[in-house]
């Protein structure tokens, strides 16, 4: 089992991210969809230095990035942004792009459901043509209803993927399926061979084993689909601002983070944790996943 990690949760220089992933035993990175911040050459140099592969990337839908916004110009710019992200991924040797169709945090819309669906299909078909030319596989990720009003569960994501193209799949996330799916394990089985990526985070978005998800059943269901891609760490440790908190904030731990970067992680209920606390959680995910697979060598 290959293990990857997102890095949008830590707006720090990529050098620090790659070094941490190498220390914690990761095989790959799933790039934050910021093609205007990183160059292929810079990422590849870090990949070579730290012996970390690029698994793929994920769209970071902030601001006016939205494939289902009523403003046509916003939709056009969002399509181009996603294509630019695919170019970054492909240039780094990545295999997949996980796409969140709408702006994260937008839970109401001025458009009708029919209009949103039409715009999503049209935009994603355009993006799919570009992705196929770059040999990058697309996956639609459903998020919970408190982060988006568009695509919240596996059935919706599967139907959207089907209408966009046969080679488009679905990415699932342990945190989101715990909220939105009646039976998370059944959802994994239903996605089956269409599974393009799986994000590892427990029911409370902490490392696996620190919430109430049934990871034994989840990992067995993923194996049963025939999935052979990476399991991708996406732990977002809740930041507790009360005296009972065991976590600490340390803004000095990162360099060069923009106000938008900081707002994005704050909107996800976390903060800039100390280096030690953040690494503990990154390592905890790796240790849990690898220990499970040592005990269950199904591959």
N, C-alpha and C positions, 0 to 999 in steps of 0.2 A: 504494500500500500504506500503510495507516494503522499507526502504531506506538504501542503502549501499554506500560505498565510496572506490575507489581505494586509494592507498597511494604511488604509485611510483613517484608521482609529488613532494614528499617531503621526501628526503632521510635523515630522522631523526630517532632517537630511537623509536621503536614501542610503548613504554610507552607514549610518547608525542602524537603520532597519536591516540591511543585508547582514551586517556583522552579528546582530542579535539572532536572526534566523539561523545563521550558520552555527552559532554557539548552542542554540536550542535543538539542533538536529533536524531542521526543515530541509526539504528537497527543492522547494520552489516558492516563488512569489506570485501572487495574483495582483497585478498592478492596479493602482487607483487610476481611474479614467481621467487623467489630467495630461493630455498630450501636449499642452502648451507649457508645461512645467518641466518635463523631462525629455531628453533626447535619447534616441535609440543608442547612440554611441555611448552616452553616459551610463545607461542601464546595462548595456552589454559589458562594459568594463567592470562594473560591480558584480555582474553574474560570473564573469571569469575569475575575478579576484577571490570571491567567496564560495565558488562552486555551487551556486544556486541557479536553478533553471527558471524560466518564465513559464508558468502554467497558462496564464491568460490575463484577463482584466475584467473590470466591472465599471459600468457607467456610474458616474457620480452626478446625480440629478439634483443640482442646486440652482438657485436663481431662476433664470429663464430657460433652463434645459427641460424640455417637456415635449414629448411626441404627440400629446393629446390636448394641447392648449388651443383655445379658440382662435388665437392670433396665428395666421398662416406663416408669418415671418419667423415667429418663435419656433414653429414646427420645422421649418426649413433649416434654421440654424442648428436645431437639435439633431436633425438628421446628419448634417455635416459634422457636428461635434462627434457623433457616434462613429462615423466613418474615420475621422481623424484618430479616434481612440483605437479602432481596429488596425490602422496603419502602425501605431505605436506597438501594439501587441504582436502583430505579424513581424515587425522589424526585430523584435526581441525573441522571436521563435515561439511565441505563445500559440496555443491551440484553440482557446475558447474565449468568447466574450459573453459575460452575463449582463443582460439588459433589463434595467428597471424602466418601464416606458414613461412614467410620469414623474413630476417633481416630488421629491421626498418631502413630506410635510404638508403637501396640498391634499386636504381631505374633503374638499368640496369643489364643484365645478360649475362653470356657467354654461357649459355645453350639454347637450343631451347624451344619454348613454349610446344611442345609435351613432351620433356624430363622433364621439370619442373612439368607438370601436372602428369606424371607417378610417379615421385618421391614423390610428395605431397600425392597422393592417397595411395601409398605403405606405406609411413611413418605414415600417419594418421590412416590407418587400423591397423597397429601394435599398435599405441597408443590407439586406440579405444578398443582393446582387454583388455589392462591394465585398462583403465578407467571404463569399464563395470564391471570388477572384483572388483573395488573400489567403485562402485555405484556413479560415478561422470559423469555427462552429458557433452559432448563436444559441443562447439559452435565455428564456424569459423567466425572470424571478418574481414570484408573488411575495408581496410584503403585507404585514398586518394592517388592519383597517385604520389604525391610529397614525400610520405613516403615509398611506395613500388610499384614495377611494377607487383606484383602478388596478385590478388584478391582485386579489387577496388570497386565492387558493389554487390548488393544483388543477382543478377542473377548468377554471378560467384560463390559466396559463397554457394548458394543453390545447384548448380550443383555439386560442390566439396563435399558438405555434403552428397548429395544423393549417390554419387559414393563410399563414405567411409562407410556409413551404415545408416539404417533407423532411428536410434536413435541419429544421429548427427544433430545438428541444426545450427543456425546462430545468431550471436550477432550483433546488429546494434548500431551505435553511432551517436548522433545528429549532431556532428561536421562533421564527414566524409560523411554522407548521404546528407548534405547540399551542399557539393562540387561535389559529384559524381553521385547522382541520379537525373534524370530528374524531378521526383516527389517524394520527401522523404516520404510523407504520403502513396502514392501508394506502395512504396517499403516495408514499414512496413506491409501493408495489404497483399502484395504478400508473404512475409515470413510467416505470419500467425502463425499457431500452431508450426512452427519450431523455433520461437523466444526463445532463451535460456537466453538472457541477453540484457539490454539496457543501454547504457552509456549516461548520461545526461551532455551535454555541448552545448552551443548555437553556432550559425553560426561562431562566432569569438572565440570560445572555452572558452568564459567567462560563468558565471552562467546563467541559463535560465532567459529570460527577458531582458538580456543585449545585445542581438544580434537581428537578424531578423527572427529566426525560429518561426513558428506558433505552439507554444506549446499546445494550446488548441486542434488543429487538431492532433498533434502528440500523445498526451496522450489519446485522444479518440480512435485513431487508435490502440494504444497498448492495451487498454481495449478491443477493439473489437476482437483482436486475441485470447482472453482468457488467455493471459499471466498472471501468478500469482507469478512470481518471483520478485526479487528486481529491483528497479530503482537505477542505480549506478552512483554516482557523479564521473565525470572525467574532471573537470574543469582544464584547463591549462592557467593561466592568461598570456597573452603576456607581455613580459617585454620591456618597451619603454626606450631606452637609450638617448632620446632627452630631452630638457628642458620642454617639455609639459607633461612629464610623471607624473602620479599620484601615481605610484608604486615605492617602494624603495627596494633595495637589501640589505641583511644582512647575510653574510656568517656565522656570529657568531651564527645565530639562529639554526643551526644544528650541530650535533656532529658526528664525525666518518664517514662522507660521503667520499666515494672513488672518485678518479678522474673520474672513469667511470660513477659513479652516477651523478656527476655534469655535465659531458659531455652529458649524456642522456637527462637531463632536458633542458640544453642549446640548444641541437639540436631540441627540441620541442618549441623553441622560448621564453622560460621563464627563470627564475633565482630563487635564494633563496630569496623569499620575506620575509619581516619582519613577525614575528609571528602574529601580529595584522592584517596585510593585508591578509595573507594566511587564517586565521580563518574567516575573513569577507566573503571571497568567499565560503568557505566550508559551512558556516552558510546560506549564500544567496541561495545556491542550495536547502538545506533542507527546508528553509522557503517557497521558491517558490513552490516546489513540494507538500508540505503538505497543503499549502493554496489552491492550485488548487484542490486537492482532497477533501478538506472540502467543496468547492463550487460545486463539481461534485462527490457526493458520489455514484458512480456507483457500488461499490463493497459491 
